[in-house]
Amino acid sequence: MRSLILVAGLSLMALALPASAQRTDAQSSDFADARRFPYQNGEQLYHAICQGCHMPDGKGATGAGTYPALATNPNLEAGTYPIHMVVNGQKAMPSFNYLSDEQVAAIVNYVRTHFGNGYKDAVTPEDVKGMRQ
């Protein structure tokens, strides 16, 4: 209930701003408009999107939820598994289907070659495109 009141209050405050202070879609931040997410590098994308749950070291976390470790994760051996997870999500992991095929490939390749993972067979944007539903 408090969340609903907070959202309603913030919405009303935004409406009360003068037009010059309100942001247009063209001026919105990159995080507010996922279609224009700027990063293309796998490491940058990981730090911007993934590390909040999977932690900077890829070891995951347990607290308000369970966030699986990506470090030394044998599930990452087949490149199709992390592609599927990033594009479609599963359980508590949201879908990041708004990322381009190139961005998904960059994140997957970064995770598969870092945090103690040594999977060198790179996935391609074409692999990602073939996995999209």
N, C-alpha and C positions, 0 to 999 in steps of 0.2 A: 504494500500500500504506500509506504514511504517513497518507493521508487517512482510510482505513478504520480504522486504529488510533486516530486522533484522534477520529473520530465515535463509535467504540465507547467510548472512554474518557470522553468528554463525556456519553454516554448513561448510563453507569454512575454518573458523578458526580451526574447529575440524579436518578437513582433513590435515591441515598443522602441526598438532601436531606430534611429533615423535612417532613411534609405541609404545615405552615404556610408553608414557603418555596417550595413548588411552586405554579406558576401554574395556574389552571383556565382553560378555554376562555374563560370570561366575563372573565377578567383578562388574557388574552394581549395582546401589543402589536399595534398596527394592522398592522405589517409581517409579523408571524407569522401573522395571520389575514387573508388578502387579501379575504375577503368583507366585512370591515368597514373597508376603506380609507377614511379620513375625508375626504380632500380632494375638493372639487367644482370648484374653480377651476383652469382650464387651466394657469396659470403655476405654481401650487403642485404640481399633478400632474406637470408636466414636471420640475420641480426634484427631486421625490421619486422619480420613476420613470425618467425618460428621460436626464437629464443625465449620469448615471454612464457611459453609453456614447457618447452623442451630444455630450457636453460642454456646459458652461453657455452657451457662445456658439452652440451648434448646428452647429459646424463639423466635428464628427466627430473621429475619431482613428484612428491606426494604431499597433499595438503587438502585444499578444498576439493581437489580431484586428483586423479592419477594421470600423470603425463609420462608416457613411455620414453625410455631412454633410446636415443638414436646412436649413442656411442656403442661401438662393438656389437651392433645389432645384426644378427644373421638374416633377419627378414629383409634387409636391404640388398641382399645378394642379387636377387632378380630385380632388375631395374623397373619392371612393370608394377611391382608392389608399391614402392614409394610414389610413382607417378599416379597410380590409382588413389592413394591416400591424399595426395595434395589436390588433385582435381576434384575428387568426389567426396572426400571426408569420410568419416565413419565414427559412429557413436558420438563421443564428445568433441571429436576433431571436426571443425567446420570445413566446408568445401572452399577451396581457393580457385574455383573455376574461372574467376575473372582475370587471373594472370594469363599472360600470353604463353604460347607453347614454348617459346624461347626462355621465358622466365621460369616456368616449371622445370624445364630441362636443367637450367642453371642451378636451381635449388637442389634438385635430386642429385645432380653430379657433385655438388659441394658436400652434401651430407654423406654420400657414398664414398667420398675420398678423404673425409676428416673424422675426427672423434674416434680414432682407432679403427675406422673402416678402411679397407684397402681395395675396394671394388673399382677397378680401373676401366672397365668396359662402359664407356660413356653412353648415356641415353641422348637421343637427339630430339629436336623439336618435332620431327616426323613421328617418332615413337609416341610422343605426347598426343599429337593430333589423332593418331590411331586409337588411343585409349579414351578419348572424350566420348561421352554418351550423347 
